[in-house]
């Protein structure tokens, strides 16, 4: 019988949480149970999930859970009988920790990025309860798996034991069909992601305005939603070269990305501490054979080989960002070479089959240590 890992997240599954669905589907030597407290739409129905509450829990139930008390969850965990628990996001890991302790199973937590930036606040009961729960998580034997070396540094700054913090990128499923024909693609830049300052959409719009001075035929396609949507819509209304698609499904987003000459996501770290842990969409674009222009800050710099599969640029330097765009727009052959190199880079480093096999070896080590009586 295969050992069972309980994959935990508070809500399952958001439209953007393709990585959790992919994590579950890619496991081979382990069975999984995807457990959530409540639903978040009916996205990714191909992955079976167990949900504790069909409706969002009330305030009292949420508070009790975050304080480590939830008899219905205790009973459900006892029925599932997992060999280990793997939580996505530090927040979920911190809150599920006491339940894992009482169940007597080891805990692993994947840190993705924004979860590392949550700060204590007396004005936010959630942030305050998380700060208290995270303090206990720091002292616990749980293994923390940040998705990039950059994020590992951020996690260590919170006080976690370096011996229990190991970088592990979840990887992505590679497209079944061949790579995109970048050389024949129109002079099109694609951005896909949340429309927030952290991801640099404002810098993309400024850089594109500079690009148009020498390439009036250039196109910018934007996919996503968020607080900066009015800014994008205003630019699109003034400039026929900008197409705003709004939020799209993962499959629709991939289809738009595959039409690009280049993909961009110039993320930066905000004063609040919010930043990009890795940037899976950068991996997905490169897997399609699309060169990328991204940030040389945060975890995005670890997604590419600068000058080989794309360019990593200071996200605050709009003129350099525009020049990187023009380099690829003006030289289709270079874009095609970089795109082909990008696809090979994804096969070598971020193929989810290899990443998942590595994750299962991490599980093996944790279970071996747990069975030997060592702190996992």
C-alpha positions as YAML, in Angstrom:
chain: A
units: angstrom
residues:
- id: 1
  name: UNK
  ca: [0.00, 0.00, 0.00]
- id: 2
  name: UNK
  ca: [1.27, 3.44, -0.89]
- id: 3
  name: UNK
  ca: [1.85, 5.94, 1.90]
- id: 4
  name: UNK
  ca: [-0.72, 8.74, 1.96]
- id: 5
  name: UNK
  ca: [0.05, 12.44, 1.98]
- id: 6
  name: UNK
  ca: [-2.67, 14.85, 3.00]
- id: 7
  name: UNK
  ca: [-2.35, 17.98, 0.85]
- id: 8
  name: UNK
  ca: [-3.91, 20.80, 2.84]
- id: 9
  name: UNK
  ca: [-5.19, 24.25, 1.94]
- id: 10
  name: UNK
  ca: [-7.94, 26.28, 3.63]
- id: 11
  name: UNK
  ca: [-10.01, 26.72, 0.46]
- id: 12
  name: UNK
  ca: [-9.96, 24.57, -2.67]
- id: 13
  name: UNK
  ca: [-9.28, 25.48, -5.30]
- id: 14
  name: UNK
  ca: [-8.91, 29.01, -6.61]
- id: 15
  name: UNK
  ca: [-8.71, 29.47, -10.38]
- id: 16
  name: UNK
  ca: [-5.03, 30.41, -10.09]
- id: 17
  name: UNK
  ca: [-4.09, 27.44, -7.90]
- id: 18
  name: UNK
  ca: [-3.20, 25.17, -10.79]
- id: 19
  name: UNK
  ca: [0.03, 24.32, -8.95]
- id: 20
  name: UNK
  ca: [-1.86, 22.57, -6.12]
- id: 21
  name: UNK
  ca: [-3.88, 20.51, -8.59]
- id: 22
  name: UNK
  ca: [-0.70, 19.70, -10.53]
- id: 23
  name: UNK
  ca: [1.11, 18.73, -7.31]
- id: 24
  name: UNK
  ca: [-1.58, 16.16, -6.53]
- id: 25
  name: UNK
  ca: [-1.77, 14.75, -10.06]
- id: 26
  name: UNK
  ca: [2.00, 14.34, -10.37]
- id: 27
  name: UNK
  ca: [2.47, 12.09, -7.32]
- id: 28
  name: UNK
  ca: [3.34, 8.52, -8.28]
- id: 29
  name: UNK
  ca: [4.62, 6.63, -5.24]
- id: 30
  name: UNK
  ca: [2.26, 8.36, -2.82]
- id: 31
  name: UNK
  ca: [-1.51, 8.46, -2.66]
- id: 32
  name: UNK
  ca: [-3.00, 11.83, -1.81]
- id: 33
  name: UNK
  ca: [-6.04, 13.33, -0.16]
- id: 34
  name: UNK
  ca: [-6.60, 16.98, -0.99]
- id: 35
  name: UNK
  ca: [-8.29, 18.48, 2.06]
- id: 36
  name: UNK
  ca: [-9.79, 21.95, 2.39]
- id: 37
  name: UNK
  ca: [-11.92, 23.57, 5.03]
- id: 38
  name: UNK
  ca: [-14.26, 25.08, 2.42]
- id: 39
  name: UNK
  ca: [-14.67, 25.46, -1.33]
- id: 40
  name: UNK
  ca: [-13.37, 28.21, -3.57]
- id: 41
  name: UNK
  ca: [-15.53, 27.73, -6.64]
- id: 42
  name: UNK
  ca: [-15.52, 24.54, -8.69]
- id: 43
  name: UNK
  ca: [-12.16, 25.08, -10.35]
- id: 44
  name: UNK
  ca: [-9.88, 22.15, -11.28]
- id: 45
  name: UNK
  ca: [-12.61, 19.49, -10.91]
- id: 46
  name: UNK
  ca: [-10.24, 16.86, -12.30]
- id: 47
  name: UNK
  ca: [-8.66, 16.64, -8.84]
- id: 48
  name: UNK
  ca: [-10.87, 15.06, -6.19]
- id: 49
  name: UNK
  ca: [-10.94, 16.94, -2.93]
- id: 50
  name: UNK
  ca: [-12.40, 16.45, 0.54]
- id: 51
  name: UNK
  ca: [-14.07, 19.53, 2.00]
- id: 52
  name: UNK
  ca: [-14.86, 19.89, 5.71]
- id: 53
  name: UNK
  ca: [-17.58, 22.54, 5.34]
- id: 54
  name: UNK
  ca: [-19.74, 22.87, 2.23]
- id: 55
  name: UNK
  ca: [-20.38, 26.51, 3.15]
- id: 56
  name: UNK
  ca: [-17.83, 29.02, 4.43]
- id: 57
  name: UNK
  ca: [-17.44, 28.54, 8.21]
- id: 58
  name: UNK
  ca: [-18.79, 31.12, 10.61]
- id: 59
  name: UNK
  ca: [-16.59, 33.50, 12.56]
- id: 60
  name: UNK
  ca: [-16.60, 31.37, 15.70]
- id: 61
  name: UNK
  ca: [-15.57, 28.23, 13.80]
- id: 62
  name: UNK
  ca: [-12.78, 30.10, 11.99]
- id: 63
  name: UNK
  ca: [-11.40, 31.51, 15.23]
- id: 64
  name: UNK
  ca: [-11.50, 28.11, 16.93]
- id: 65
  name: UNK
  ca: [-9.68, 26.48, 14.01]
- id: 66
  name: UNK
  ca: [-6.98, 29.16, 14.00]
- id: 67
  name: UNK
  ca: [-6.49, 28.63, 17.71]
- id: 68
  name: UNK
  ca: [-6.01, 24.91, 17.07]
- id: 69
  name: UNK
  ca: [-9.45, 23.66, 18.13]
- id: 70
  name: UNK
  ca: [-11.81, 22.07, 15.61]
- id: 71
  name: UNK
  ca: [-13.35, 18.71, 16.59]
- id: 72
  name: UNK
  ca: [-14.85, 18.09, 13.10]
- id: 73
  name: UNK
  ca: [-11.40, 18.52, 11.56]
- id: 74
  name: UNK
  ca: [-9.85, 16.25, 14.20]
- id: 75
  name: UNK
  ca: [-12.38, 13.52, 13.38]
- id: 76
  name: UNK
  ca: [-11.86, 13.88, 9.63]
- id: 77
  name: UNK
  ca: [-8.08, 13.65, 9.95]
- id: 78
  name: UNK
  ca: [-8.46, 10.53, 12.09]
- id: 79
  name: UNK
  ca: [-10.62, 8.96, 9.36]
- id: 80
  name: UNK
  ca: [-8.17, 9.83, 6.56]
- id: 81
  name: UNK
  ca: [-5.16, 8.48, 8.50]
- id: 82
  name: UNK
  ca: [-2.46, 10.31, 6.52]
- id: 83
  name: UNK
  ca: [1.19, 9.36, 6.92]
- id: 84
  name: UNK
  ca: [2.21, 13.00, 6.58]
- id: 85
  name: UNK
  ca: [0.65, 16.40, 5.93]
- id: 86
  name: UNK
  ca: [1.84, 18.80, 3.22]
- id: 87
  name: UNK
  ca: [0.30, 22.26, 3.56]
- id: 88
  name: UNK
  ca: [0.43, 24.95, 0.89]
- id: 89
  name: UNK
  ca: [1.28, 28.44, 2.22]
- id: 90
  name: UNK
  ca: [2.88, 29.26, 5.56]
- id: 91
  name: UNK
  ca: [-0.47, 30.47, 6.84]
- id: 92
  name: UNK
  ca: [-2.13, 27.09, 6.31]
- id: 93
  name: UNK
  ca: [0.93, 25.30, 7.67]
- id: 94
  name: UNK
  ca: [0.91, 27.37, 10.84]
- id: 95
  name: UNK
  ca: [-2.78, 26.75, 11.49]
- id: 96
  name: UNK
  ca: [-2.74, 23.00, 10.72]
- id: 97
  name: UNK
  ca: [0.41, 22.39, 12.82]
- id: 98
  name: UNK
  ca: [-1.31, 21.61, 16.16]
- id: 99
  name: UNK
  ca: [-3.60, 19.12, 14.42]
- id: 100
  name: UNK
  ca: [-0.59, 17.35, 12.87]
- id: 101
  name: UNK
  ca: [1.07, 17.23, 16.29]
- id: 102
  name: UNK
  ca: [-1.96, 15.62, 17.93]
- id: 103
  name: UNK
  ca: [-2.33, 13.20, 15.01]
- id: 104
  name: UNK
  ca: [1.33, 12.25, 15.40]
- id: 105
  name: UNK
  ca: [2.35, 12.80, 11.77]
- id: 106
  name: UNK
  ca: [5.11, 14.99, 10.29]
- id: 107
  name: UNK
  ca: [4.31, 18.29, 8.60]
- id: 108
  name: UNK
  ca: [5.77, 19.90, 5.49]
- id: 109
  name: UNK
  ca: [4.84, 23.39, 4.31]
- id: 110
  name: UNK
  ca: [5.42, 24.94, 0.89]
- id: 111
  name: UNK
  ca: [6.01, 28.71, 1.10]
- id: 112
  name: UNK
  ca: [4.93, 30.50, -2.07]
- id: 113
  name: UNK
  ca: [5.67, 34.20, -1.54]
- id: 114
  name: UNK
  ca: [2.88, 36.43, -0.29]
- id: 115
  name: UNK
  ca: [2.38, 34.13, 2.70]
- id: 116
  name: UNK
  ca: [5.84, 35.07, 3.96]
- id: 117
  name: UNK
  ca: [4.92, 38.76, 4.04]
- id: 118
  name: UNK
  ca: [1.88, 38.53, 6.36]
- id: 119
  name: UNK
  ca: [2.61, 40.70, 9.39]
- id: 120
  name: UNK
  ca: [1.07, 40.80, 12.85]
- id: 121
  name: UNK
  ca: [-1.53, 43.51, 13.33]
- id: 122
  name: UNK
  ca: [-3.80, 44.26, 16.26]
- id: 123
  name: UNK
  ca: [-6.30, 45.56, 13.71]
- id: 124
  name: UNK
  ca: [-6.48, 42.19, 11.93]
- id: 125
  name: UNK
  ca: [-7.48, 39.16, 14.02]
- id: 126
  name: UNK
  ca: [-6.35, 36.95, 11.13]
- id: 127
  name: UNK
  ca: [-2.86, 38.48, 10.94]
- id: 128
  name: UNK
  ca: [-2.51, 38.41, 14.72]
- id: 129
  name: UNK
  ca: [-3.59, 34.78, 15.01]
- id: 130
  name: UNK
  ca: [-1.24, 33.85, 12.18]
- id: 131
  name: UNK
  ca: [1.68, 35.62, 13.86]
- id: 132
  name: UNK
  ca: [1.10, 33.58, 17.00]
- id: 133
  name: UNK
  ca: [0.67, 30.34, 15.04]
- id: 134
  name: UNK
  ca: [3.77, 31.08, 12.95]
- id: 135
  name: UNK
  ca: [5.83, 31.55, 16.10]
- id: 136
  name: UNK
  ca: [4.90, 28.01, 17.10]
- id: 137
  name: UNK
  ca: [5.66, 26.78, 13.57]
- id: 138
  name: UNK
  ca: [9.14, 28.33, 13.75]
- id: 139
  name: UNK
  ca: [9.87, 26.36, 16.92]
- id: 140
  name: UNK
  ca: [8.39, 23.13, 15.54]
- id: 141
  name: UNK
  ca: [10.17, 20.34, 13.62]
- id: 142
  name: UNK
  ca: [8.11, 21.00, 10.48]
- id: 143
  name: UNK
  ca: [9.97, 21.07, 7.16]
- id: 144
  name: UNK
  ca: [9.55, 24.28, 5.16]
- id: 145
  name: UNK
  ca: [9.86, 24.14, 1.36]
- id: 146
  name: UNK
  ca: [10.18, 27.63, -0.17]
- id: 147
  name: UNK
  ca: [9.81, 27.62, -3.95]
- id: 148
  name: UNK
  ca: [13.02, 29.60, -4.61]
- id: 149
  name: UNK
  ca: [16.36, 30.39, -3.00]
- id: 150
  name: UNK
  ca: [15.27, 34.02, -2.77]
- id: 151
  name: UNK
  ca: [12.23, 32.97, -0.77]
- id: 152
  name: UNK
  ca: [14.35, 30.66, 1.37]
- id: 153
  name: UNK
  ca: [16.27, 33.72, 2.51]
- id: 154
  name: UNK
  ca: [13.00, 35.44, 3.38]
- id: 155
  name: UNK
  ca: [11.84, 32.38, 5.34]
- id: 156
  name: UNK
  ca: [15.11, 32.17, 7.26]
- id: 157
  name: UNK
  ca: [14.76, 35.83, 8.25]
- id: 158
  name: UNK
  ca: [11.64, 34.79, 10.19]
- id: 159
  name: UNK
  ca: [13.77, 32.61, 12.46]
- id: 160
  name: UNK
  ca: [13.30, 29.14, 10.99]
- id: 161
  name: UNK
  ca: [16.09, 26.57, 11.48]
- id: 162
  name: UNK
  ca: [18.16, 26.47, 8.24]
- id: 163
  name: UNK
  ca: [18.46, 22.69, 8.55]
- id: 164
  name: UNK
  ca: [14.69, 22.39, 8.13]
- id: 165
  name: UNK
  ca: [14.29, 24.84, 5.24]
- id: 166
  name: UNK
  ca: [14.94, 23.41, 1.78]
- id: 167
  name: UNK
  ca: [14.27, 25.04, -1.58]
- id: 168
  name: UNK
  ca: [11.89, 23.00, -3.70]
- id: 169
  name: UNK
  ca: [10.12, 24.28, -6.81]
- id: 170
  name: UNK
  ca: [6.97, 22.30, -7.58]
- id: 171
  name: UNK
  ca: [7.57, 22.46, -11.33]
- id: 172
  name: UNK
  ca: [5.00, 22.56, -14.12]
- id: 173
  name: UNK
  ca: [3.43, 20.07, -16.53]
- id: 174
  name: UNK
  ca: [5.13, 20.53, -19.89]
- id: 175
  name: UNK
  ca: [2.89, 21.14, -22.93]
- id: 176
  name: UNK
  ca: [2.22, 18.04, -25.00]
- id: 177
  name: UNK
  ca: [2.54, 19.80, -28.34]
- id: 178
  name: UNK
  ca: [5.66, 21.43, -29.77]
- id: 179
  name: UNK
  ca: [6.93, 24.88, -28.93]
- id: 180
  name: UNK
  ca: [5.44, 28.06, -30.38]
- id: 181
  name: UNK
  ca: [6.66, 29.50, -33.68]
- id: 182
  name: UNK
  ca: [8.14, 32.61, -32.10]
- id: 183
  name: UNK
  ca: [9.93, 33.77, -35.25]
- id: 184
  name: UNK
  ca: [6.61, 34.03, -37.10]
- id: 185
  name: UNK
  ca: [4.69, 35.55, -34.19]
- id: 186
  name: UNK
  ca: [3.52, 39.17, -34.42]
- id: 187
  name: UNK
  ca: [5.52, 41.77, -32.44]
- id: 188
  name: UNK
  ca: [3.42, 40.94, -29.40]
- id: 189
  name: UNK
  ca: [4.23, 41.23, -25.71]
- id: 190
  name: UNK
  ca: [2.03, 39.28, -23.30]
- id: 191
  name: UNK
  ca: [1.60, 39.93, -19.58]
- id: 192
  name: UNK
  ca: [-0.47, 37.51, -17.49]
- id: 193
  name: UNK
  ca: [-0.92, 37.83, -13.76]
- id: 194
  name: UNK
  ca: [-2.62, 39.76, -11.01]
- id: 195
  name: UNK
  ca: [-2.88, 43.45, -11.83]
- id: 196
  name: UNK
  ca: [-0.97, 44.62, -8.77]
- id: 197
  name: UNK
  ca: [2.09, 46.81, -8.24]
- id: 198
  name: UNK
  ca: [4.04, 43.82, -6.94]
- id: 199
  name: UNK
  ca: [3.95, 42.20, -10.40]
- id: 200
  name: UNK
  ca: [4.99, 45.36, -12.24]
- id: 201
  name: UNK
  ca: [2.08, 45.89, -14.62]
- id: 202
  name: UNK
  ca: [2.51, 49.67, -14.25]
- id: 203
  name: UNK
  ca: [6.14, 49.35, -15.37]
- id: 204
  name: UNK
  ca: [5.04, 47.22, -18.34]
- id: 205
  name: UNK
  ca: [2.64, 49.95, -19.47]
- id: 206
  name: UNK
  ca: [5.31, 52.65, -19.14]
- id: 207
  name: UNK
  ca: [7.89, 50.58, -21.00]
- id: 208
  name: UNK
  ca: [5.41, 49.76, -23.76]
- id: 209
  name: UNK
  ca: [4.81, 53.49, -24.31]
- id: 210
  name: UNK
  ca: [8.56, 53.83, -24.96]
- id: 211
  name: UNK
  ca: [8.54, 50.81, -27.29]
- id: 212
  name: UNK
  ca: [5.85, 52.39, -29.46]
- id: 213
  name: UNK
  ca: [8.13, 55.31, -30.31]
- id: 214
  name: UNK
  ca: [10.27, 53.04, -32.49]
- id: 215
  name: UNK
  ca: [7.85, 50.13, -33.03]
- id: 216
  name: UNK
  ca: [4.37, 51.58, -33.61]
- id: 217
  name: UNK
  ca: [3.24, 48.12, -34.75]
- id: 218
  name: UNK
  ca: [4.02, 46.56, -31.37]
- id: 219
  name: UNK
  ca: [1.21, 44.93, -29.40]
- id: 220
  name: UNK
  ca: [0.67, 44.42, -25.69]
- id: 221
  name: UNK
  ca: [-1.83, 41.81, -24.51]
- id: 222
  name: UNK
  ca: [-2.75, 41.83, -20.81]
- id: 223
  name: UNK
  ca: [-4.47, 38.96, -18.98]
- id: 224
  name: UNK
  ca: [-5.60, 39.18, -15.37]
- id: 225
  name: UNK
  ca: [-7.53, 41.18, -12.83]
- id: 226
  name: UNK
  ca: [-6.78, 43.20, -9.72]
- id: 227
  name: UNK
  ca: [-6.71, 46.67, -8.20]
- id: 228
  name: UNK
  ca: [-4.73, 48.15, -11.11]
- id: 229
  name: UNK
  ca: [-7.35, 47.09, -13.64]
- id: 230
  name: UNK
  ca: [-8.57, 50.71, -14.11]
- id: 231
  name: UNK
  ca: [-5.01, 51.71, -15.02]
- id: 232
  name: UNK
  ca: [-4.81, 48.98, -17.67]
- id: 233
  name: UNK
  ca: [-8.25, 49.82, -19.04]
- id: 234
  name: UNK
  ca: [-7.34, 53.51, -19.27]
- id: 235
  name: UNK
  ca: [-4.18, 52.73, -21.25]
- id: 236
  name: UNK
  ca: [-6.07, 50.31, -23.49]
- id: 237
  name: UNK
  ca: [-8.72, 52.97, -24.19]
- id: 238
  name: UNK
  ca: [-6.03, 55.43, -25.34]
- id: 239
  name: UNK
  ca: [-3.88, 52.97, -27.26]
- id: 240
  name: UNK
  ca: [-5.14, 50.55, -29.91]
- id: 241
  name: UNK
  ca: [-1.94, 48.52, -29.50]
- id: 242
  name: UNK
  ca: [-3.05, 47.33, -26.06]
- id: 243
  name: UNK
  ca: [-5.57, 44.50, -25.73]
- id: 244
  name: UNK
  ca: [-6.98, 43.82, -22.28]
- id: 245
  name: UNK
  ca: [-8.47, 40.32, -22.02]
- id: 246
  name: UNK
  ca: [-9.57, 40.44, -18.38]
- id: 247
  name: UNK
  ca: [-9.27, 37.32, -16.22]
- id: 248
  name: UNK
  ca: [-9.12, 34.04, -18.14]
- id: 249
  name: UNK
  ca: [-9.04, 30.35, -17.33]
- id: 250
  name: UNK
  ca: [-5.61, 28.68, -17.18]
- id: 251
  name: UNK
  ca: [-6.18, 27.06, -20.59]
- id: 252
  name: UNK
  ca: [-7.25, 30.35, -22.17]
- id: 253
  name: UNK
  ca: [-4.28, 32.13, -20.63]
- id: 254
  name: UNK
  ca: [-1.88, 29.54, -22.02]
- id: 255
  name: UNK
  ca: [-3.42, 29.99, -25.45]
- id: 256
  name: UNK
  ca: [-2.81, 33.74, -25.36]
- id: 257
  name: UNK
  ca: [0.75, 33.32, -24.09]
- id: 258
  name: UNK
  ca: [1.51, 30.93, -26.96]
- id: 259
  name: UNK
  ca: [0.83, 33.73, -29.48]
- id: 260
  name: UNK
  ca: [3.55, 36.02, -28.09]
- id: 261
  name: UNK
  ca: [6.97, 37.06, -29.32]
- id: 262
  name: UNK
  ca: [7.88, 37.50, -25.66]
- id: 263
  name: UNK
  ca: [6.32, 37.23, -22.22]
- id: 264
  name: UNK
  ca: [6.91, 39.70, -19.40]
- id: 265
  name: UNK
  ca: [6.42, 39.82, -15.63]
- id: 266
  name: UNK
  ca: [8.79, 42.40, -14.04]
- id: 267
  name: UNK
  ca: [7.93, 41.74, -10.40]
- id: 268
  name: UNK
  ca: [9.44, 43.70, -7.54]
- id: 269
  name: UNK
  ca: [9.51, 43.62, -3.76]
- id: 270
  name: UNK
  ca: [7.21, 46.17, -2.16]
- id: 271
  name: UNK
  ca: [7.91, 48.04, 1.10]
- id: 272
  name: UNK
  ca: [5.23, 45.83, 2.68]
- id: 273
  name: UNK
  ca: [7.42, 42.81, 1.97]
- id: 274
  name: UNK
  ca: [5.12, 41.39, -0.70]
- id: 275
  name: UNK
  ca: [7.06, 39.88, -3.59]
- id: 276
  name: UNK
  ca: [7.11, 37.08, -6.15]
- id: 277
  name: UNK
  ca: [8.25, 33.77, -4.70]
- id: 278
  name: UNK
  ca: [9.02, 32.28, -8.12]
- id: 279
  name: UNK
  ca: [6.48, 33.10, -10.84]
- id: 280
  name: UNK
  ca: [5.05, 29.89, -12.32]
- id: 281
  name: UNK
  ca: [3.64, 31.75, -15.31]
- id: 282
  name: UNK
  ca: [7.23, 32.53, -16.34]
- id: 283
  name: UNK
  ca: [7.91, 28.79, -16.36]
- id: 284
  name: UNK
  ca: [4.77, 28.13, -18.38]
- id: 285
  name: UNK
  ca: [5.70, 30.74, -20.98]
- id: 286
  name: UNK
  ca: [9.20, 29.30, -21.39]
- id: 287
  name: UNK
  ca: [7.79, 25.78, -21.65]
- id: 288
  name: UNK
  ca: [5.90, 27.02, -24.72]
- id: 289
  name: UNK
  ca: [9.19, 28.24, -26.18]
- id: 290
  name: UNK
  ca: [8.50, 31.92, -25.43]
- id: 291
  name: UNK
  ca: [11.46, 34.04, -24.22]
- id: 292
  name: UNK
  ca: [10.75, 36.06, -21.08]
- id: 293
  name: UNK
  ca: [11.64, 39.49, -19.79]
- id: 294
  name: UNK
  ca: [11.37, 39.58, -16.03]
- id: 295
  name: UNK
  ca: [12.90, 41.04, -12.90]
- id: 296
  name: UNK
  ca: [16.40, 40.55, -11.57]
- id: 297
  name: UNK
  ca: [14.91, 40.86, -8.09]
- id: 298
  name: UNK
  ca: [12.76, 38.38, -6.14]
- id: 299
  name: UNK
  ca: [12.39, 34.74, -7.12]
- id: 300
  name: UNK
  ca: [11.63, 35.50, -10.76]
- id: 301
  name: UNK
  ca: [15.35, 35.75, -11.53]
- id: 302
  name: UNK
  ca: [15.64, 32.02, -10.77]
- id: 303
  name: UNK
  ca: [13.18, 31.05, -13.49]
- id: 304
  name: UNK
  ca: [15.44, 31.86, -16.45]
- id: 305
  name: UNK
  ca: [19.01, 31.97, -17.70]
- id: 306
  name: UNK
  ca: [19.73, 35.63, -18.28]
- id: 307
  name: UNK
  ca: [20.80, 36.30, -21.86]
- id: 308
  name: UNK
  ca: [19.99, 32.72, -22.87]
- id: 309
  name: UNK
  ca: [16.26, 32.17, -22.28]
- id: 310
  name: UNK
  ca: [15.36, 35.82, -21.79]
- id: 311
  name: UNK
  ca: [16.40, 38.87, -19.82]
- id: 312
  name: UNK
  ca: [16.31, 39.70, -16.10]
- id: 313
  name: UNK
  ca: [16.07, 43.48, -15.72]
- id: 314
  name: UNK
  ca: [15.91, 45.94, -12.83]
- id: 315
  name: UNK
  ca: [12.10, 46.31, -12.60]
- id: 316
  name: UNK
  ca: [12.44, 49.96, -11.63]
- id: 317
  name: UNK
  ca: [14.40, 50.83, -14.80]
- id: 318
  name: UNK
  ca: [11.63, 51.31, -17.35]
- id: 319
  name: UNK
  ca: [14.01, 52.34, -20.15]
- id: 320
  name: UNK
  ca: [16.03, 49.11, -19.81]
- id: 321
  name: UNK
  ca: [12.81, 47.15, -19.70]
- id: 322
  name: UNK
  ca: [11.71, 48.79, -22.96]
- id: 323
  name: UNK
  ca: [15.09, 48.07, -24.54]
- id: 324
  name: UNK
  ca: [14.82, 44.39, -23.63]
- id: 325
  name: UNK
  ca: [11.39, 44.29, -25.26]
- id: 326
  name: UNK
  ca: [12.75, 45.94, -28.41]
- id: 327
  name: UNK
  ca: [15.71, 43.55, -28.58]
- id: 328
  name: UNK
  ca: [13.33, 40.62, -28.95]
- id: 329
  name: UNK
  ca: [10.71, 42.40, -31.04]
- id: 330
  name: UNK
  ca: [13.32, 43.60, -33.55]
- id: 331
  name: UNK
  ca: [15.11, 40.26, -33.87]
- id: 332
  name: UNK
  ca: [12.69, 37.35, -34.42]
- id: 333
  name: UNK
  ca: [15.57, 34.92, -34.96]
- id: 334
  name: UNK
  ca: [17.07, 35.81, -31.57]
- id: 335
  name: UNK
  ca: [13.66, 35.46, -29.94]
- id: 336
  name: UNK
  ca: [13.27, 32.01, -31.52]
- id: 337
  name: UNK
  ca: [16.72, 30.88, -30.32]
- id: 338
  name: UNK
  ca: [16.00, 32.11, -26.82]
- id: 339
  name: UNK
  ca: [12.58, 30.48, -26.89]
- id: 340
  name: UNK
  ca: [14.03, 27.12, -27.90]
- id: 341
  name: UNK
  ca: [16.62, 27.42, -25.12]
- id: 342
  name: UNK
  ca: [13.83, 28.31, -22.70]
- id: 343
  name: UNK
  ca: [11.89, 25.14, -23.56]
- id: 344
  name: UNK
  ca: [15.02, 23.03, -22.98]
- id: 345
  name: UNK
  ca: [15.64, 24.83, -19.69]
- id: 346
  name: UNK
  ca: [12.15, 23.92, -18.51]
- id: 347
  name: UNK
  ca: [12.66, 20.28, -19.49]
- id: 348
  name: UNK
  ca: [15.95, 20.13, -17.61]
- id: 349
  name: UNK
  ca: [14.96, 21.94, -14.43]
- id: 350
  name: UNK
  ca: [11.22, 22.46, -13.99]
- id: 351
  name: UNK
  ca: [9.52, 19.39, -15.50]
- id: 352
  name: UNK
  ca: [6.95, 18.51, -12.84]
- id: 353
  name: UNK
  ca: [7.67, 14.81, -13.25]
- id: 354
  name: UNK
  ca: [11.26, 15.31, -12.10]
- id: 355
  name: UNK
  ca: [10.27, 17.84, -9.43]
- id: 356
  name: UNK
  ca: [7.59, 15.52, -8.09]
- id: 357
  name: UNK
  ca: [10.00, 12.58, -7.93]
- id: 358
  name: UNK
  ca: [12.35, 14.78, -5.92]
- id: 359
  name: UNK
  ca: [9.46, 15.80, -3.64]
- id: 360
  name: UNK
  ca: [8.62, 12.15, -3.02]
- id: 361
  name: UNK
  ca: [12.24, 11.56, -2.01]
- id: 362
  name: UNK
  ca: [11.84, 14.40, 0.49]
- id: 363
  name: UNK
  ca: [8.72, 12.66, 1.79]
- id: 364
  name: UNK
  ca: [10.71, 9.41, 2.09]
- id: 365
  name: UNK
  ca: [13.37, 11.10, 4.19]
- id: 366
  name: UNK
  ca: [10.81, 12.74, 6.46]
- id: 367
  name: UNK
  ca: [8.97, 9.46, 7.03]
- id: 368
  name: UNK
  ca: [12.22, 7.56, 7.63]
- id: 369
  name: UNK
  ca: [13.27, 10.11, 10.24]
- id: 370
  name: UNK
  ca: [9.82, 10.05, 11.82]
- id: 371
  name: UNK
  ca: [9.82, 6.25, 11.98]
- id: 372
  name: UNK
  ca: [13.27, 6.26, 13.56]
- id: 373
  name: UNK
  ca: [12.03, 8.58, 16.28]
- id: 374
  name: UNK
  ca: [13.99, 11.60, 15.06]
- id: 375
  name: UNK
  ca: [12.28, 14.97, 14.68]
- id: 376
  name: UNK
  ca: [11.12, 15.05, 11.05]
...
